[in-house]
Amino acid sequence: MKILSAAQMSWVDQQTMKDQEVSSLDLMERAATTVFDEIKQLYPRLAQYTFYIFCGKGNNGGDGLVLARLLDQQQAQVNVYLVDATDYSTANLANQKRLPAHLIQKISPDTQVHIPAGAIVLDCLFGYGLKRPLAEEWRSLITGINCCTGPIYAIDMPSGLLSDGPTAAEAPVIQADVVYTFQSPKLGLLMPGNSRWAKAFRVLDIGLSRSALEQVDTIFHYIDLALLGPFYRKRNKFDHKGTFGHCLIIGGSRGKMGAVQLALKAALRSGCGLASAYIPSCGYTSIQTAVPEAMVISDPEEEMITQFPDTRTFQSIGVGIGMGTAQYTIDAFKVFIMQGFDTALVLDADALNILAQDRDLWQFVPKGSILTPHPKELSRILGTWQNDFEKLEKVKAFAEEYQLYILIKGANSAIVTPDGTVYFNSTGNVGMATGGSGDILTGILTALLGQGYSSQETLIMGVYLHGRAADIAVQTLGVYSLLPSDIISHLPAAFLELEKQS
């Protein structure tokens, strides 16, 4: 799914009206009705609820006016607060006339509205087209809305949040519990720093022109099952274990052998033909016992890795999890990485920390390798950033310079490719925020890379399935009790979904 800028969305809207021979008023009715259907699913007995709908002067406000009419027709208690203006959009004016006049109260940006407990708020003040932060005069109204005790639903964007660039932390912005955004995710909704303003969002298909959507070029994409389908490989009866690659996990140190166990189990659940581990001697018995399906090669040193094995017989190699940064390990890793490789690596955890200490080493990392840093590891590599948009630009520059694929971990994890394309993930949940989740991802990615998927395909598919398995798991376990091993247990269900859709 494409992620479009505000200008691109506006163009698609205009093209839709031409292609489908519909008016702006018709499109507004369609969009608002789609939101209304979502609300009705949440609150089937609408007559029992009170809605406070805040409408601006443009088409986002027009959406709110249509919603007010639809809710009023269902006997809901509706209170409409419309910003007083002299330049309402044409569709906004038309929908004002379609509402009973007594439902509309005109307000100014500094109005303070008392919202009673239990009321539901619909934010329709500003949509995706906002080009600059809201002026200070809006703070009173927006603060009052944010102080309400009931749920806040924003239509398309939380008012005050910019779609395509950073929003100042101190700017007045609606704090939406859910954002109903139309046709395409907006970039601003995917940035971790904006989570206080957009706790969750749903993309609603309002039937915009498929032809217009196909014509728009963008470097930003949102990963869904449809994106995976074209490159997912179904298996046939003549395949064998040699077909699916032999992957190697290099890592572990005393007290951190669990990371290797998790990665191996995840790799095996992700379809690799063979899985091996290279670990310190102290982990030999535990790995052979915990993961009997895997093979183990041990370092001569008991507690740490002091040398690296011959890797020529493996189709994919994942390096770094639980490895530590003892000097012997650092020295061995430098010798390993400087020998040069023809195939991409999966680099995580301490492999990244060692590389971050010596920038000259990056030139030896094979082109097409996959990096999976968490935020602290990423900052060690790139330095600091002021906001998520600046972080993204730094990652794009780094990925291009060294021709690497970089995963920015977090909610809606972002995959950055060497050509600057960015894929945001649609799966996953806060239950994954625990030690071990990243080790599982390393195992999944190493397995997929070994099966012949490209680095880009590996990341798109691996990150999606990793998050999807966690989403399936929390349906019965909840986010508090989710363990990394639960993600592995639910990987088969995630793969089955993909199999059925392909």
Salt bridges, closest charged atoms under 4 A:
GLU29 OE1 - ARG69 NH2 2.73
GLU29 OE1 - ARG98 NH1 3.49
GLU38 OE1 - ARG202 NH1 2.48
ASP84 OD1 - LYS106 NZ 3.96
ASP87 OD2 - LYS57 NZ 3.01
GLU136 OE2 - ARG139 NE 2.50
ASP156 OD1 - LYS186 NZ 3.30
ASP177 OD1 - LYS199 NZ 3.26
ASP205 OD2 - ARG210 NH2 2.66
GLU302 OE2 - ARG254 NH2 3.80
GLU303 OE2 - ARG254 NE 3.07
ASP310 OD2 - ARG312 NH2 2.65
ASP348 OD1 - LYS409 NZ 3.69
ASP358 OD2 - LYS334 NZ 3.82
GLU377 OE2 - HIS374 NE2 3.10
ASP388 OD1 - LYS391 NZ 3.46
GLU393 OE2 - LYS396 NZ 3.28
GLU401 OE1 - ARG359 NH2 3.62
GLU497 OE1 - ARG468 NE 2.71
